[in-house]
Amino acid sequence: MKAMICRAHGTPDVLEAGELPDPTPGPGDVVIEVRACGINFPDVLMVAGKYQSQPPLPFAPGAEVAGTVLRTGSQVSGLTQGQRVLAFCGHGGLAEQVMVPAAQVLPIPDKMPFEEAAAFILTYGTSWHALKQRAALAAGETLLVLGAAGGVGLAAVELGRAVGARVIAVASSQEKRELAMAHGAHEAIGYDDLRGQIDALTKKRGVDVVYDPVGGDLFEQALRATAWRGRVLVIGFASGQIPRVPMNLPLLKGISIVGVFWGNFTAREPAAAQANHRELLEMYGAGTLKVHVGARFGFADAARALELLAARGAMGKVVVTR
């Protein structure tokens, strides 16, 4: 099968077109014919050799896919050849076929385009796990979302609004702030004088939950603008900097700093993860969630898709289609 292959770690331009063996499913596996692959910041880190879970070289990046069931293992039930599905595969999505454990494969509604399905599970799955299980976000609370126009950030904006929280979106440009507002943010602000802006919006009370996929210096600024018994969600470090925290700050305000690793959650708590996924698909079917695919690339241009994310130029999700 054709694939975009990483043979040596580096910048996205190390990807090259090549061939990998067609996958043969084990008893509990499903082989999917890939129609679209969602690209996420962890793919950039994986190609660079900097992700916390690295596949052996050579490999095809691409952690989430949508397509049709091609083959199933002998112990797989409920999935049939030709069925439209999405899946979280971890890596391997930038290929004509990918093999995934059946537990990580979900049927998709007929009205859900493959592009949107490939842009759905990682971002919404991460954000729903973060806000539901890790933060226990409640109606009436205030949610601050950093990187609000990116894939996970925009999902957090929509889900926070769906819960009934007041959502303050933070993004670097007017265009990105307008996108966050269009997806449900109540207010949208820039990064300059972040604490001062939050103090003004909350009358110095602070926010209840911080959703931070950015890291770096912004983490401490957001932490200082968190309310008593607030929760700060550590999603990732798109800035490239892992923050160092003055630990007196969470002590003085009773703040919880909470790690979010959706991949480990799905592996360790599969029943809870499956329940989350069903809820997300129900919200999609009801029109509550509106997937924003901000950039589309052809298969041969997959490296450009990763470069866009590396440069933090993406708005919403980036998808590679075949």
C-alpha positions as CSV (number, residue, x, y, z in Angstrom):
1,M,0.0,0.0,0.0
2,K,1.1,3.6,-0.6
3,A,2.0,5.7,2.5
4,M,3.7,8.9,3.5
5,I,6.7,7.5,5.5
6,C,9.0,9.0,8.2
7,R,12.3,7.1,7.9
8,A,14.3,9.5,10.0
9,H,13.2,12.1,12.6
10,G,13.2,15.7,11.7
11,T,11.0,18.5,10.3
12,P,7.9,17.6,8.3
13,D,9.8,17.6,5.0
14,V,11.4,14.3,6.0
15,L,8.2,12.6,5.0
16,E,8.5,10.8,1.7
17,A,6.1,8.8,-0.5
18,G,6.7,5.1,-0.4
19,E,5.1,1.7,0.2
20,L,4.4,-0.3,3.4
21,P,3.1,-3.9,3.6
22,D,-0.7,-4.3,3.5
23,P,-1.9,-5.0,7.1
24,T,-3.3,-8.3,8.0
25,P,-5.8,-8.1,10.9
26,G,-5.4,-10.2,14.0
27,P,-8.5,-11.7,15.6
28,G,-9.6,-8.4,17.3
29,D,-8.5,-6.0,14.6
30,V,-10.1,-4.0,11.8
31,V,-8.4,-2.9,8.6
32,I,-9.7,0.4,7.3
33,E,-9.4,1.8,3.8
34,V,-8.5,5.4,4.6
35,R,-10.4,8.2,2.9
36,A,-9.3,11.0,5.2
37,C,-6.7,11.5,7.9
38,G,-6.8,14.2,10.6
39,I,-3.5,15.9,11.4
40,N,-2.7,17.0,14.9
41,F,0.2,18.6,16.7
42,P,1.3,15.3,18.2
43,D,2.0,14.2,14.6
44,V,4.5,17.0,14.3
45,L,6.2,15.9,17.5
46,M,6.2,12.3,16.5
47,V,8.0,13.0,13.2
48,A,10.5,15.1,15.2
49,G,11.1,12.2,17.6
50,K,9.8,14.3,20.5
51,Y,6.5,12.7,21.4
52,Q,6.0,10.8,24.6
53,S,4.9,7.7,22.7
54,Q,7.2,7.1,19.7
55,P,6.6,4.3,17.1
56,P,9.7,2.6,15.7
57,L,11.1,3.9,12.4
58,P,10.0,3.7,9.7
59,F,6.4,4.7,10.2
60,A,3.5,6.7,8.7
61,P,2.2,9.4,11.0
62,G,-1.5,10.2,11.3
63,A,-3.4,9.4,14.5
64,E,-7.0,9.5,13.4
65,V,-8.7,8.4,10.2
66,A,-12.1,8.0,8.6
67,G,-12.9,5.5,5.8
68,T,-14.6,2.2,5.2
69,V,-14.0,-1.2,6.8
70,L,-11.9,-3.4,4.4
71,R,-11.2,-6.5,6.5
72,T,-12.0,-7.7,10.0
73,G,-10.5,-10.2,12.4
74,S,-12.2,-13.4,13.3
75,Q,-13.4,-12.2,16.7
76,V,-14.8,-8.8,15.5
77,S,-18.5,-8.3,15.7
78,G,-20.7,-5.3,14.9
79,L,-18.5,-4.0,12.1
80,T,-18.9,-5.1,8.5
81,Q,-17.0,-4.7,5.2
82,G,-17.8,-1.4,3.6
83,Q,-19.2,0.2,6.8
84,R,-18.3,3.9,7.2
85,V,-16.2,4.4,10.3
86,L,-13.8,6.7,12.2
87,A,-10.9,5.4,14.3
88,F,-8.1,6.5,16.6
89,C,-5.0,4.7,15.4
90,G,-2.2,6.5,17.1
91,H,-0.1,6.5,14.0
92,G,-0.3,5.0,10.5
93,G,-3.1,7.1,9.2
94,L,-1.2,8.6,6.3
95,A,-1.6,5.4,4.2
96,E,-4.1,3.7,2.0
97,Q,-4.9,1.3,4.8
98,V,-4.5,1.2,8.5
99,M,-5.1,-1.6,11.1
100,V,-6.8,-0.6,14.3
101,P,-8.1,-2.6,17.3
102,A,-11.9,-2.9,16.9
103,A,-12.5,-1.1,20.3
104,Q,-11.0,2.0,18.7
105,V,-13.3,2.0,15.7
106,L,-16.7,3.8,15.7
107,P,-19.4,3.7,13.0
108,I,-20.3,7.2,11.8
109,P,-23.6,8.7,10.7
110,D,-24.4,8.7,7.0
111,K,-24.6,12.5,7.0
112,M,-21.1,12.8,8.5
113,P,-18.5,13.6,5.7
114,F,-15.2,11.6,5.9
115,E,-13.3,14.9,6.3
116,E,-15.3,15.8,9.4
117,A,-15.1,12.3,10.8
118,A,-11.3,12.3,10.5
119,A,-11.2,15.7,12.3
120,F,-13.5,14.6,15.1
121,I,-12.4,12.0,17.6
122,L,-9.0,13.2,18.9
123,T,-9.9,16.8,19.4
124,Y,-13.5,16.4,20.7
125,G,-12.4,13.3,22.6
126,T,-9.6,15.1,24.3
127,S,-11.7,18.1,25.1
128,W,-14.7,16.2,26.4
129,H,-12.5,14.0,28.6
130,A,-10.8,17.1,29.9
131,L,-13.9,19.1,30.7
132,K,-16.1,16.2,31.9
133,Q,-13.8,13.7,33.8
134,R,-10.8,15.9,34.7
135,A,-12.4,19.3,35.4
136,A,-16.0,18.4,36.1
137,L,-17.0,21.6,34.4
138,A,-20.5,22.7,35.5
139,A,-23.1,25.1,34.1
140,G,-22.6,28.6,35.3
141,E,-18.8,28.3,35.7
142,T,-16.3,30.3,33.7
143,L,-14.0,28.4,31.3
144,L,-10.9,30.0,29.8
145,V,-9.6,28.4,26.6
146,L,-6.1,29.2,25.4
147,G,-5.3,28.4,21.8
148,A,-9.0,28.7,21.2
149,A,-8.9,28.6,17.4
150,G,-6.8,25.4,17.1
151,G,-8.3,21.9,16.9
152,V,-8.6,21.0,20.6
153,G,-9.2,24.6,21.6
154,L,-12.2,25.1,19.3
155,A,-13.6,21.8,20.4
156,A,-13.3,23.0,24.0
157,V,-15.1,26.2,23.2
158,E,-18.1,24.3,21.7
159,L,-18.2,21.8,24.5
160,G,-17.9,24.4,27.2
161,R,-20.8,26.3,25.7
162,A,-22.8,23.0,25.5
163,V,-22.3,22.4,29.2
164,G,-23.6,25.8,30.0
165,A,-20.4,27.5,31.1
166,R,-19.3,31.0,30.2
167,V,-16.5,30.6,27.7
168,I,-13.7,33.1,27.3
169,A,-11.6,32.3,24.3
170,V,-8.0,33.4,23.9
171,A,-6.4,33.5,20.4
172,S,-3.6,35.4,18.7
173,S,-5.4,37.2,15.9
174,Q,-8.8,38.9,15.2
175,E,-9.6,36.3,12.6
176,K,-9.0,33.5,15.1
177,R,-11.0,35.3,17.8
178,E,-13.9,35.7,15.4
179,L,-13.8,32.0,14.6
180,A,-14.0,31.1,18.4
181,M,-16.9,33.5,18.8
182,A,-18.7,31.8,15.8
183,H,-18.3,28.5,17.6
184,G,-19.8,29.6,20.9
185,A,-17.4,31.7,22.9
186,H,-19.0,34.4,25.0
187,E,-15.9,36.6,24.8
188,A,-12.7,36.5,22.9
189,I,-9.5,38.2,23.8
190,G,-5.8,38.3,22.8
191,Y,-2.7,37.3,24.7
192,D,-1.5,40.8,25.7
193,D,-2.0,41.5,29.4
194,L,-3.9,38.3,29.7
195,R,-4.4,38.5,33.5
196,G,-5.6,42.1,33.3
197,Q,-8.2,41.2,30.6
198,I,-9.4,38.3,32.6
199,D,-9.7,40.4,35.8
200,A,-11.7,42.9,33.9
201,L,-14.1,40.3,32.4
202,T,-14.6,38.5,35.8
203,K,-14.4,41.5,38.1
204,K,-11.2,40.1,39.5
205,R,-13.0,36.9,40.6
206,G,-11.0,34.8,38.1
207,V,-12.0,31.8,36.0
208,D,-13.0,28.4,37.3
209,V,-11.3,26.2,34.7
210,V,-8.3,26.9,32.4
211,Y,-7.9,24.7,29.3
212,D,-4.3,25.1,28.2
213,P,-2.9,23.3,25.1
214,V,-0.2,26.0,24.7
215,G,2.0,26.0,27.8
216,G,5.0,28.3,28.1
217,D,4.7,31.6,29.9
218,L,0.9,31.7,29.3
219,F,0.4,28.9,31.8
220,E,1.5,31.0,34.8
221,Q,-0.5,34.0,33.6
222,A,-3.6,31.9,33.4
223,L,-2.8,30.3,36.7
224,R,-2.7,33.7,38.4
225,A,-6.1,34.5,36.9
226,T,-7.7,31.4,38.3
227,A,-10.4,31.6,40.9
228,W,-10.5,29.9,44.4
229,R,-10.6,26.1,43.9
230,G,-10.1,26.5,40.2
231,R,-8.8,23.7,37.9
232,V,-6.0,24.2,35.4
233,L,-6.0,21.5,32.6
234,V,-2.6,20.6,31.1
235,I,-3.4,19.6,27.6
236,G,-0.1,20.1,25.8
237,F,2.7,22.4,25.0
238,A,2.2,23.8,21.5
239,S,4.5,26.7,22.4
240,G,7.4,24.3,22.7
241,Q,8.0,25.2,26.3
242,I,7.0,23.1,29.3
243,P,6.1,25.7,32.1
244,R,7.7,25.8,35.5
245,V,5.1,26.5,38.2
246,P,5.5,28.6,41.3
247,M,3.8,26.1,43.6
248,N,2.8,28.8,46.1
249,L,0.1,29.8,43.6
250,P,-2.0,26.6,43.6
251,L,-1.4,26.4,47.4
252,L,-2.8,29.9,48.1
253,K,-5.9,29.5,45.9
254,G,-6.6,25.8,46.4
255,I,-6.1,25.3,42.7
256,S,-5.8,21.8,41.1
257,I,-3.4,21.4,38.2
258,V,-4.8,18.4,36.3
259,G,-3.0,16.5,33.5
260,V,-5.0,15.3,30.5
261,F,-3.8,12.5,28.3
262,W,-6.7,11.2,26.2
263,G,-4.7,8.4,24.6
264,N,-4.0,6.8,28.0
265,F,-7.5,7.4,29.1
266,T,-8.9,5.4,26.2
267,A,-6.5,2.6,26.9
268,R,-7.0,2.4,30.7
269,E,-10.7,3.3,30.9
270,P,-12.2,2.0,27.6
271,A,-15.8,1.8,28.8
272,A,-15.8,5.5,30.0
273,A,-14.1,6.5,26.7
274,Q,-16.7,4.7,24.6
275,A,-19.5,6.4,26.6
276,N,-17.8,9.8,25.9
277,H,-17.6,8.9,22.2
278,R,-21.3,8.0,22.0
279,E,-22.2,11.3,23.7
280,L,-20.0,13.3,21.2
281,L,-21.6,11.6,18.2
282,E,-25.1,12.3,19.7
283,M,-24.1,16.0,20.1
284,Y,-22.8,16.0,16.5
285,G,-26.1,14.5,15.3
286,A,-28.1,17.1,17.2
287,G,-26.1,19.9,15.5
288,T,-24.5,21.0,18.8
289,L,-20.9,20.3,17.5
290,K,-19.9,21.8,14.2
291,V,-16.5,20.5,13.0
292,H,-14.4,23.2,11.5
293,V,-11.9,21.9,8.9
294,G,-9.7,24.9,8.3
295,A,-7.3,23.4,5.8
296,R,-7.3,20.4,3.4
297,F,-4.4,18.8,1.7
298,G,-4.0,16.0,-0.8
299,F,-2.1,12.9,0.1
300,A,1.1,13.9,-1.6
301,D,1.1,17.2,0.2
302,A,0.9,15.7,3.7
303,A,4.2,17.3,4.8
304,R,2.6,20.8,4.1
305,A,-0.2,19.9,6.5
306,L,2.3,19.2,9.3
307,E,4.2,22.3,8.5
308,L,1.1,24.4,8.9
309,L,0.6,23.0,12.4
310,A,4.2,23.4,13.3
311,A,4.0,27.1,12.3
312,R,0.8,27.4,14.5
313,G,-1.1,28.6,11.4
314,A,-4.0,26.2,11.6
315,M,-7.5,27.3,12.4
316,G,-9.7,24.4,13.4
317,K,-8.6,21.0,12.0
318,V,-6.2,20.1,9.3
319,V,-7.1,17.1,7.2
320,V,-5.4,15.1,4.4
321,T,-7.7,13.4,2.0
322,R,-7.3,10.6,-0.6
